[in-house]
Amino acid sequence: MWFDGPMSRLRVTNNVIADQIADGLNFHTGVTNSVVSNNFVRNTGDDGLAMWSEKTEDANDTFDHNTVQTPVLANGIALYGGTDNTVSNNLVADPIREGSGIQVGSRFGAQAFTGHLWITGNTTVRAGTYELNWNIGLGAIWIYALERSIDADIQVAGDSFLDNTYNAIMLVSDWPVKDLYSITNVHFTDVRVDGTGTSVVSARSAGSASFQNVDARNVGAVGVNNCGSFHFTSTGSEFSLVDLGGNDGSGTTGPWFAPWELPNTITCDDRPPVVPPPPPSPW
């Protein structure tokens, strides 16, 4: 399903989409005030569900209560620019190559993220693949500043990142533009991380994010892998993690959000060893 806007008040509900060469569904350019809900998407060749604000912003759209399974390439749910959009109560499992469970990306000529972006109540399972171009593991949620900075109000709240192959949370800017673009104004609240092959948070960008009531267990490496923008200045990483309290659980070196990691201690390991996490269990 591919929708080239402008169009408004579209409803896409209760569909099954399977075995596609490309995307399962894409809101492309100027789709507004629309809802995609209660759909099942499996085995797409590109993003399962996407909002792509290439020429005009997608705005006030919602992806809610969808299930996305095994995208062969790219992400389960992807957002490329847009204004005041919501991704809520979705289940995303088992992306296979070059993608994450949920991606927020300034890519593909997209307009900037503006206003707010709510990513709430979602569950990812075994999300975050090995990025063969970079030779690093991605996060279950991947925020990617490739073509411009990301500074909209991004709220990641009430999400569960389970059985993560590599990192649960990744914030990154590509190497050629690492000194041009940054990621700021991202807030993680009431998040649960159960099992990571590497870290809870991997930061490979300049910028900052806040964390409150982010609980983690079965973490395979240091809780925060903070490379910043790879300048390794004496004052610390160019990416700052803001502790708003209630961040519980341990990595291999102690509490995942340890006091010595605040606000910007460099804890950079470019390719940490991967420890397969145990299966998720009741919290």
N, C-alpha and C positions, 0 to 999 in steps of 0.2 A: 504494500500500500504506500503510494508516494503522492504527497499533497503539495502542489506548488501554489503558494498564496499569491495575492491576498485572499483570505477567506476567514470566516469567523463562525463561532458557535457550532463547530463540528463535533459529533459524538461518534467514537469508534469503540464498540463494546461487544464482548462475548464472541470473539472470533478465535479461530485456530489458524496459525500461520506456521508452516513447516517446510523445511528443505528448500530454502530460497538461495539463489545465487548471490544476491546482494542483501540490502536491508529488509527487515520485516516490515517496518513502518517508518516513514520519515516525514516530519513536518518541515517543509523546506520553504523558507522565505515568507514571512508575513502571515503565518497562521496564528490566530489570536482567539482567546476566550474559548478554547477547545479542550476536550477531555478524551483520553484514551484509557479505558478501564476494563478490567476483567477479561483480558485477552491472554492467550497462551501462544508463546512464540518459541520455536525450537529449530536449531540447526540452520541458522542463517549464515550466508557467506560474508556478511558485513554486520554492522550494528543491528541488534535486535530491534530496539526502539530508539529513534533519534529525533532531536529538535535541531535543525540547522538554519541559523539565521544568516544566510549568505549575503543577501542584499538588503533585506528588511527584517527587523526583529520579529521573531516569534515571541508573543507576549501573553501573559495570563493563561498559560496552558498548563495542563495537569496530566501526568502519567500516574495512574493510581491502581493498585491491586491487580497488577499484571504479573505473569510468570514468564521469565525469559531463561531458556536453557540452552547450553552448548552452542553459542555463536562460534562458528569455525574460525572466523577472523574478526578482529576488532572487539567491540564492547557489548555488554548486555544492554545497558541504557547509556546513551551518550547525549550530551548537550553541548552545542557549539554556539556560544553567544545567546543573547535573548534577555528579556526583561520580565521580572516578576513571575517566574515559572516555578512549578512544583513537581517533585518526584517523590511519591509517597506510597508506603505500604506495598512495595513490590518485592518479589522474590527473584533473585538472579543467581544462577548456578553454572559453574563449569565453563567459563570462556576458555577457548583452546589456544589461540595465538594472537599476539600483538594487541591485546586489549585487557580491560578490567571489567569488573562487575558494573561499576558506574564511573563514567568519565565526564569531567567538566573541562572542556578544552577550548582555548583560543586558537582555532585551527581552520583550515580550508576556507580562508577568506571570510570568516564569520564576523558579524558585527560584535561589538563589545558586550560583555555581560554588564547590565545596568539594573538598578533597582535591587530586588532581592532574588535569591534562589533558595528555595526550601527543599532539602533532601531529608525526609523525615520518615521514620518507621519502616525503613527498608531492611531486608535481610539478604546478605550475599553468602554463598557457600562455595568454597574452593575457588575463589575468584582472584584474579591477578595472575597473569601468565608471565612467561619469560619473553622479554622483548629482544628479538634476535638482532635487531639493528644496533641496540645499545649493549647487548649482552648483560642485562641486569633484570632482576625480577621487578614486576610492577606491583601496585597495591590493589586491594579490593575496590577502593575508591581512589581515583587518579585525577588530580587537578593539575592541568598542563598548560603553562604559559608559553606558547610557541610563537604566536604572531603579534601579541600585545600583552600588556599586563592584565592581571585579573584582580579587580578591586571592588567588585560588587559585594553586597552583604550576603554572604553564603552561610546558611545555617544547616549544619548536619546534626540532626537531633533524633534521639531514640532509635538509631540504627543498630543492627547487629551484624558484625563481620565475623563469620564462622569459618574455621578450618582453612585459614588463608595460606595459599601456597607460598607466598613470599611476605610482603608487607600488608598490613591492614589499610594504612593510610599513606598515600604518596603525593607529595607536592613537588613539582619539577618544572624546570625550564630547560629547553634544549641547549646543548653546549654552545653553538654559534651565537645564541642570543641571550646567554646567561647574564650578561652585564647590561642588557637593554630592558628586560622585562622582569617583573616580580609578581608575587602572589601575596595579597594582604586581605584583611577583613573576613577571614574564614573562621568559623566558630563551631567547635565540636562539643556537643552537650548530651549527657545521658546516653553514651554509646557503650556497647559491649563488644569486646574483642575476645574471641575464644579460639586460640590456636593461631600462631604465625610461624611460617618457616624461617622468617628473619625477624624484622622489627615491627613494633606497633606503628611507628611513624618513620617514614623516610623523607627527609627534606633535602632537595637538590635544587634550590632556588634561593634568591634573596626574598625577604618578606617576613611575614609573621602569621601565626594562627593562635587561637585560644582554645583551651581544653578545660572542661568542667564535667566531673562525674563520668570520666572515661575509665571504665574498668576493664582490665586485661588479665588473662591467664594463659598458661601454656605458650609462653613467648620464647621463640627459638634463639633469639640473639639479644643484643643490647636493646633496651626499650625504644630509644630514639637514635636513629642513624642520621646525624645532622651534618651534612656536607656543605650546606649553604650554597653559595655560588663558586665554591672551590678556590677562594683566594686565601683561606686559612690565615686570616689576619690575627695579630696578637690580641685584639680585643674580642675575638671569638667569631662564631659563625655569622654570616649575613642573614640567616633565618632565625627568628626569635620565636620561642614557644612560651606562651603566656599561661601560667598555672592559675586557674580560678578556683581550684580546690576540688577535693573528692576524687582525685585520679588515683585509683587503687590497682594493685596487682604488681607482678614482678616480671622483669626480664632476667637475662643470665647474670647481670651484674647487680641485682637488687631491684628496688622499686622501678617500674618501667618509666615513671616520670620522676626520676631521682632529683634531689635538690642540686646536685652538682651539674645537672644538665640545664639549669636555669640561669639566665634566660637564653644563653646562646653558646653554651660550651660545644666545641667541635668534638663530635664522636663519629667521625667519618670512616666507614669501611666500604669501599666501592662495591665489592662483591663478597658479602659475608657468607660463610658456610650456611647451608640450608638444613634445618632440622625439621623433618616431617612432624607436624603436630598430631596429637591424638585426635580421635573423632570428637566432635562436640558432645557435651553431656548437659543434663539439667544444671542450671546455674546454682 
